[in-house]
Amino acid sequence: GTLVNKQTGGVSEMASGNIDVRSIIGVLVVLIVGLSVLPIILDAVATAAASLTGAAQTMLNLIPLFYVIALLLAVIYWAVGTTKK
């Protein structure tokens, strides 16, 4: 269930000193699953890039970088969203 702050009667917020546990668990699940898929992506990219040359190889080698950036942006988006509540 949701955590209820007895003084305000609303769902707990980080600004009031309480942290929404479901939100934290959700972000941790996304991070754990995302980071556990990263070695698979790295292996697949390395295998595919071995048969390519030039610009195609360079673009393919950037896929893991953009994947990690997307994970970081998801965590930053969550952090900004919870602090603005």
DSSP file (Angstrom, degrees, kcal/mol; ACC not computed):
  #  RESIDUE AA STRUCTURE BP1 BP2  ACC     N-H-->O    O-->H-N    N-H-->O    O-->H-N    TCO  KAPPA ALPHA  PHI   PSI    X-CA   Y-CA   Z-CA
    1    1 A G              0   0    0      0, 0.0     2,-0.2     0, 0.0    21,-0.1   0.000 360.0 360.0 360.0-179.1    0.0    0.0    0.0
    2    2 A T        -     0   0    0     19,-0.1     2,-0.4    18,-0.0    18,-0.0  -0.616 360.0-114.8 -91.0 151.9    0.9    3.6    0.0
    3    3 A L        -     0   0    0     -2,-0.2     9,-2.0     9,-0.1     2,-0.5  -0.724  31.1-153.1 -83.2 132.3    2.5    5.4    2.9
    4    4 A V  B     -A   11   0A   0     -2,-0.4     2,-0.6     7,-0.2     7,-0.2  -0.928   8.9-139.3-113.4 128.3    0.2    8.0    4.4
    5    5 A N     >  -     0   0    0      5,-2.4     4,-3.0    -2,-0.5     5,-0.3  -0.758  11.0-152.6 -83.6 119.6    1.5   11.0    6.2
    6    6 A K  T  4 S+     0   0    0     -2,-0.6    -1,-0.1     1,-0.2    -2,-0.0   0.794  89.9  54.4 -68.5 -28.4   -0.8   11.6    9.2
    7    7 A Q  T  4 S+     0   0    0      1,-0.1    -1,-0.2     3,-0.1    -2,-0.0   0.923 124.5  22.3 -72.1 -42.5   -0.2   15.3    9.4
    8    8 A T  T  4 S-     0   0    0      2,-0.2    -2,-0.2    -3,-0.1    -1,-0.1   0.692  92.3-137.2 -98.5 -20.6   -1.2   16.1    5.8
    9    9 A G     <  +     0   0    0     -4,-3.0     2,-0.2     1,-0.3    -3,-0.1   0.530  66.7 110.9  77.5   4.8   -3.3   13.0    5.0
   10   10 A G  S    S-     0   0    0     -5,-0.3    -5,-2.4     1,-0.1    -1,-0.3  -0.462  81.3 -72.3-105.6 177.5   -1.6   12.7    1.6
   11   11 A V  B     -A    4   0A   0     -7,-0.2    -7,-0.2    -2,-0.2    -1,-0.1  -0.455  66.2 -93.4 -67.3 141.7    0.7   10.2    0.0
   12   12 A S        -     0   0    0     -9,-2.0     2,-0.3    -2,-0.1     8,-0.1  -0.220  45.5-166.1 -62.4 146.7    4.2   10.6    1.5
   13   13 A E      > -     0   0    0      6,-0.1     5,-1.5    -3,-0.1     3,-0.5  -0.924  31.9-122.8-131.9 155.9    6.6   12.9   -0.4
   14   14 A M  T > 5S+     0   0    0     68,-0.6     3,-1.5    -2,-0.3    69,-0.1   0.838 110.3  61.8 -66.3 -32.4   10.3   13.4   -0.2
   15   15 A A  T 3 5S+     0   0    0     67,-0.4    -1,-0.2     1,-0.3     4,-0.1   0.815 102.0  51.0 -65.5 -30.1    9.8   17.1    0.5
   16   16 A S  T 3 5S-     0   0    0     -3,-0.5    -1,-0.3     2,-0.3    -2,-0.2   0.382 126.8 -98.9 -89.0   5.5    8.0   16.3    3.8
   17   17 A G  T < 5S+     0   0    0     -3,-1.5     2,-0.3     1,-0.4    -3,-0.2   0.249  93.1 105.6  99.4 -12.7   10.8   14.0    4.9
   18   18 A N      < -     0   0    0     -5,-1.5     2,-0.4   -15,-0.0    -1,-0.4  -0.733  57.7-145.9-101.0 152.0    9.2   10.7    3.8
   19   19 A I        -     0   0    0     -2,-0.3     2,-0.8    -3,-0.1    -6,-0.1  -0.956  20.6-119.1-119.2 134.5   10.2    8.7    0.8
   20   20 A D     >  -     0   0    0     -2,-0.4     4,-1.7     1,-0.2     3,-0.2  -0.610  23.6-161.2 -72.8 110.2    7.8    6.7   -1.4
   21   21 A V  H  > S+     0   0    0     -2,-0.8     4,-2.6     1,-0.2     5,-0.2   0.863  86.5  56.8 -65.2 -37.8    9.1    3.2   -1.0
   22   22 A R  H  > S+     0   0    0      1,-0.2     4,-2.3     2,-0.2    -1,-0.2   0.887 106.3  50.9 -62.0 -37.8    7.3    1.9   -4.1
   23   23 A S  H  > S+     0   0    0     -3,-0.2     4,-2.1     2,-0.2    -1,-0.2   0.916 111.0  47.2 -65.7 -43.5    9.0    4.5   -6.2
   24   24 A I  H  X S+     0   0    0     -4,-1.7     4,-2.5     2,-0.2    -2,-0.2   0.918 112.1  49.8 -64.7 -43.4   12.4    3.6   -4.9
   25   25 A I  H  X S+     0   0    0     -4,-2.6     4,-2.4     1,-0.2    -1,-0.2   0.901 109.6  52.5 -62.5 -40.3   11.8   -0.1   -5.5
   26   26 A G  H  X S+     0   0    0     -4,-2.3     4,-2.2    -5,-0.2    -1,-0.2   0.915 110.7  46.2 -61.2 -44.1   10.7    0.6   -9.0
   27   27 A V  H  X S+     0   0    0     -4,-2.1     4,-2.6     2,-0.2    -2,-0.2   0.900 112.0  51.2 -66.7 -40.3   13.8    2.6   -9.8
   28   28 A L  H  X S+     0   0    0     -4,-2.5     4,-2.9     2,-0.2     5,-0.2   0.896 109.4  50.5 -63.8 -39.3   16.0   -0.1   -8.3
   29   29 A V  H  X S+     0   0    0     -4,-2.4     4,-2.7     2,-0.2     5,-0.3   0.926 111.1  48.9 -63.6 -43.7   14.3   -2.8  -10.3
   30   30 A V  H  X S+     0   0    0     -4,-2.2     4,-2.6     1,-0.2    -2,-0.2   0.922 114.2  46.2 -61.5 -43.5   14.8   -0.8  -13.5
   31   31 A L  H  X S+     0   0    0     -4,-2.6     4,-2.9     2,-0.2     5,-0.2   0.924 113.6  47.5 -65.6 -44.4   18.5   -0.3  -12.7
   32   32 A I  H  X S+     0   0    0     -4,-2.9     4,-1.9     2,-0.2    -2,-0.2   0.937 117.0  42.2 -64.1 -46.6   19.1   -3.9  -11.8
   33   33 A V  H  X S+     0   0    0     -4,-2.7     4,-1.4    -5,-0.2    -2,-0.2   0.926 116.3  49.8 -65.8 -43.4   17.4   -5.2  -14.9
   34   34 A G  H  X S+     0   0    0     -4,-2.6     4,-0.8    -5,-0.3    -2,-0.2   0.911 113.8  44.2 -62.1 -43.3   19.0   -2.6  -17.1
   35   35 A L  H  < S+     0   0    0     -4,-2.9    -1,-0.2     1,-0.2    -2,-0.2   0.799 110.3  55.2 -73.8 -27.8   22.5   -3.2  -15.7
   36   36 A S  H  < S+     0   0    0     -4,-1.9     4,-0.4    -5,-0.2    -1,-0.2   0.768 108.1  49.6 -75.5 -23.1   22.1   -7.0  -15.9
   37   37 A V  H  X S+     0   0    0     -4,-1.4     4,-2.0    -3,-0.2     3,-0.5   0.686  91.5  83.0 -82.8 -19.7   21.2   -6.7  -19.6
   38   38 A L  H  X S+     0   0    0     -4,-0.8     4,-2.8     1,-0.2     5,-0.2   0.881  86.5  51.7 -56.0 -45.6   24.3   -4.5  -20.3
   39   39 A P  H  > S+     0   0    0      0, 0.0     4,-2.4     0, 0.0    -1,-0.2   0.870 109.3  51.9 -61.3 -33.5   26.8   -7.4  -20.7
   40   40 A I  H  > S+     0   0    0     -3,-0.5     4,-2.5    -4,-0.4    -2,-0.2   0.921 111.3  46.8 -66.0 -43.1   24.5   -9.0  -23.2
   41   41 A I  H  X S+     0   0    0     -4,-2.0     4,-2.6     2,-0.2     5,-0.2   0.919 111.9  50.9 -63.9 -43.5   24.3   -5.8  -25.2
   42   42 A L  H  X S+     0   0    0     -4,-2.8     4,-2.4     1,-0.2    -2,-0.2   0.913 112.2  46.7 -60.8 -43.0   28.1   -5.4  -25.0
   43   43 A D  H  X S+     0   0    0     -4,-2.4     4,-2.3     2,-0.2    -1,-0.2   0.917 113.3  48.0 -65.8 -44.1   28.7   -8.9  -26.2
   44   44 A A  H  X S+     0   0    0     -4,-2.5     4,-2.4     1,-0.2    -2,-0.2   0.901 113.2  48.0 -64.7 -40.5   26.2   -8.6  -29.1
   45   45 A V  H  X S+     0   0    0     -4,-2.6     4,-2.8     2,-0.2    -2,-0.2   0.914 111.7  49.7 -66.9 -42.2   27.7   -5.2  -30.2
   46   46 A A  H  X S+     0   0    0     -4,-2.4     4,-1.1    -5,-0.2    -2,-0.2   0.904 112.7  47.6 -63.8 -40.3   31.2   -6.6  -30.1
   47   47 A T  H  < S+     0   0    0     -4,-2.3     4,-0.5     1,-0.2     3,-0.3   0.926 116.4  42.8 -65.6 -44.9   30.2   -9.6  -32.1
   48   48 A A  H >< S+     0   0    0     -4,-2.4     3,-1.0     1,-0.2     4,-0.2   0.871 111.2  54.8 -70.8 -36.2   28.4   -7.6  -34.7
   49   49 A A  H >< S+     0   0    0     -4,-2.8     3,-1.1     1,-0.2    -1,-0.2   0.734  93.5  71.5 -71.1 -21.1   31.0   -4.8  -34.9
   50   50 A A  T 3< S+     0   0    0     -4,-1.1    -1,-0.2    -3,-0.3    -2,-0.2   0.804 100.8  45.1 -64.8 -27.6   33.7   -7.4  -35.7
   51   51 A S  T <  S+     0   0    0     -3,-1.0    -1,-0.3    -4,-0.5     2,-0.3   0.420 106.1  75.0 -96.6   2.1   32.3   -7.9  -39.2
   52   52 A L    <   -     0   0    0     -3,-1.1     2,-0.3    -4,-0.2    -3,-0.0  -0.714  58.1-165.7-111.5 163.3   31.8   -4.2  -39.9
   53   53 A T    >>  +     0   0    0     -2,-0.3     3,-0.8     4,-0.0     4,-0.7  -0.929  48.1   2.1-138.5 164.8   34.2   -1.4  -40.8
   54   54 A G  H 3> S-     0   0    0     -2,-0.3     4,-2.0     1,-0.2     3,-0.2  -0.264 120.8  -6.5  67.7-139.6   34.2    2.4  -40.9
   55   55 A A  H 3> S+     0   0    0      1,-0.2     4,-2.8     2,-0.2     5,-0.2   0.843 131.7  57.4 -65.1 -36.0   31.2    4.5  -39.9
   56   56 A A  H <> S+     0   0    0     -3,-0.8     4,-2.2     1,-0.2    -1,-0.2   0.911 108.9  46.2 -62.7 -41.7   28.9    1.5  -39.4
   57   57 A Q  H  X S+     0   0    0     -4,-0.7     4,-2.2     2,-0.2    -1,-0.2   0.905 112.3  51.1 -66.5 -41.0   31.3    0.0  -36.9
   58   58 A T  H  X S+     0   0    0     -4,-2.0     4,-0.7     2,-0.2    -2,-0.2   0.928 112.0  46.0 -62.6 -45.7   31.7    3.3  -35.1
   59   59 A M  H >< S+     0   0    0     -4,-2.8     3,-0.8     1,-0.2     4,-0.4   0.898 112.4  50.9 -65.5 -39.5   27.9    3.8  -34.8
   60   60 A L  H >< S+     0   0    0     -4,-2.2     3,-1.2     1,-0.2    -1,-0.2   0.881 105.6  55.9 -65.5 -36.9   27.4    0.3  -33.6
   61   61 A N  H 3< S+     0   0    0     -4,-2.2     4,-0.4     1,-0.2    -1,-0.2   0.658 100.3  61.2 -70.1 -14.1   30.0    0.7  -31.0
   62   62 A L  T <X S+     0   0    0     -3,-0.8     4,-2.2    -4,-0.7    -1,-0.2   0.593  79.7  87.2 -85.7 -11.4   28.1    3.8  -29.6
   63   63 A I  H <> S+     0   0    0     -3,-1.2     4,-2.1    -4,-0.4    -1,-0.2   0.913  86.7  49.5 -57.9 -46.9   25.0    1.7  -28.8
   64   64 A P  H  > S+     0   0    0      0, 0.0     4,-2.3     0, 0.0    -1,-0.2   0.885 109.5  53.8 -61.3 -35.4   26.2    0.7  -25.3
   65   65 A L  H  > S+     0   0    0     -4,-0.4     4,-2.4     1,-0.2    -2,-0.2   0.943 110.5  45.0 -61.8 -47.7   27.0    4.3  -24.5
   66   66 A F  H  X S+     0   0    0     -4,-2.2     4,-2.1     1,-0.2    -1,-0.2   0.835 110.6  55.6 -66.8 -31.4   23.6    5.5  -25.4
   67   67 A Y  H  X S+     0   0    0     -4,-2.1     4,-1.9    -5,-0.2    -1,-0.2   0.933 110.0  44.6 -64.2 -46.1   22.0    2.6  -23.4
   68   68 A V  H  X S+     0   0    0     -4,-2.3     4,-2.4     1,-0.2    -2,-0.2   0.891 111.7  53.3 -66.5 -39.3   23.9    3.7  -20.3
   69   69 A I  H  X S+     0   0    0     -4,-2.4     4,-2.6     1,-0.2    -1,-0.2   0.902 107.5  51.9 -61.5 -40.2   23.0    7.3  -20.9
   70   70 A A  H  X S+     0   0    0     -4,-2.1     4,-1.9     2,-0.2    -2,-0.2   0.899 109.4  49.4 -63.6 -40.6   19.3    6.3  -21.2
   71   71 A L  H  X S+     0   0    0     -4,-1.9     4,-1.9     2,-0.2    -2,-0.2   0.924 112.0  48.3 -63.1 -44.0   19.5    4.4  -17.8
   72   72 A L  H  X S+     0   0    0     -4,-2.4     4,-2.6     1,-0.2    -2,-0.2   0.900 109.9  51.9 -63.5 -40.8   21.1    7.5  -16.2
   73   73 A L  H  X S+     0   0    0     -4,-2.6     4,-2.7     1,-0.2    -1,-0.2   0.867 106.8  54.0 -64.2 -35.2   18.5    9.8  -17.6
   74   74 A A  H  X S+     0   0    0     -4,-1.9     4,-2.0     2,-0.2    -1,-0.2   0.915 111.1  45.0 -64.1 -42.1   15.7    7.5  -16.2
   75   75 A V  H  X S+     0   0    0     -4,-1.9     4,-2.5     2,-0.2    -2,-0.2   0.905 114.2  48.7 -68.3 -41.3   17.3    7.7  -12.7
   76   76 A I  H  X S+     0   0    0     -4,-2.6     4,-2.7     2,-0.2     5,-0.2   0.911 110.3  51.7 -64.7 -41.6   17.7   11.5  -13.0
   77   77 A Y  H  X S+     0   0    0     -4,-2.7     4,-2.3     1,-0.2    -1,-0.2   0.905 111.2  47.9 -60.5 -41.9   14.1   11.9  -14.2
   78   78 A W  H  X S+     0   0    0     -4,-2.0     4,-2.3     2,-0.2    -2,-0.2   0.931 111.9  49.4 -63.6 -45.2   12.9    9.9  -11.2
   79   79 A A  H  X S+     0   0    0     -4,-2.5     4,-1.7     1,-0.2    -2,-0.2   0.912 113.4  45.4 -62.8 -43.6   15.1   12.0   -8.8
   80   80 A V  H  X S+     0   0    0     -4,-2.7     4,-1.3     1,-0.2    -1,-0.2   0.905 112.7  52.2 -66.4 -40.4   13.8   15.3  -10.2
   81   81 A G  H  < S+     0   0    0     -4,-2.3     4,-0.5    -5,-0.2    -2,-0.2   0.875 111.0  45.8 -64.3 -38.0   10.2   14.1  -10.2
   82   82 A T  H  < S+     0   0    0     -4,-2.3   -68,-0.6     1,-0.2   -67,-0.4   0.807 111.5  51.3 -77.5 -28.2   10.3   13.0   -6.6
   83   83 A T  H  < S+     0   0    0     -4,-1.7    -1,-0.2    -5,-0.2    -2,-0.2   0.730 105.7  56.1 -80.6 -19.7   12.0   16.2   -5.3
   84   84 A K     <        0   0    0     -4,-1.3    -1,-0.2     1,-0.2    -2,-0.2   0.600 360.0 360.0 -85.4 -10.5    9.4   18.4   -7.1
   85   85 A K              0   0    0     -4,-0.5    -1,-0.2    -3,-0.4    -2,-0.1   0.504 360.0 360.0 -67.8 360.0    6.4   16.8   -5.3
